[in-house]
Amino acid sequence: MVSHIVLIDDSPSDVYLVKLALEESGLRFEMTNFQSGAEALRALCPSADAVNDPLIPDLILLDLNTPCSDGFEVLGTIRGYPGLSHVPIAIITSSASAADQNRAALGGATTYIKKPTQLKAFIDNVSRAVKQLLATTHS
């Protein structure tokens, strides 16, 4: 089974690292990357008069620092959209703030991944979290 993963992150290096982590995990996946929260919301939560159906992925990976919108606002909008309420959302961020972790949990994030500075730790943490989240959605 191929999993469809949405990544909302504007950093080319982080996009590359997440893709590398997914490849290392052995998962079969397709990844759609949105450079901003606003761009992602247009695809994930279109308005009633939109021409396209909403994109419904198996998993959303969300960086809190996205251009054009706050990551917490993006999280709240996605969680408020009926067709996406079941989709796990993993926050991937450099913030180790307990306040951010709490706010993400209260906002409906499924998990919170602090971006490690070491390459191997980044790949291992992201790979492990994604595999766990997808295992719960496909079981």
Secondary structure, 3 states (H helix, E strand, C coil): CCEEEEEECCCHHHHHHHHHHHHHHCCCEEEEEECCHHHHHHHHCCCCCCCCCCCCCCEEEECCEECCEEHHHHHHHHHHCHHHCCCCEEEEECCCCHHHHHHHHHCCCCEEEECCCCHHHHHHHHHHHHHHHHHHHCC
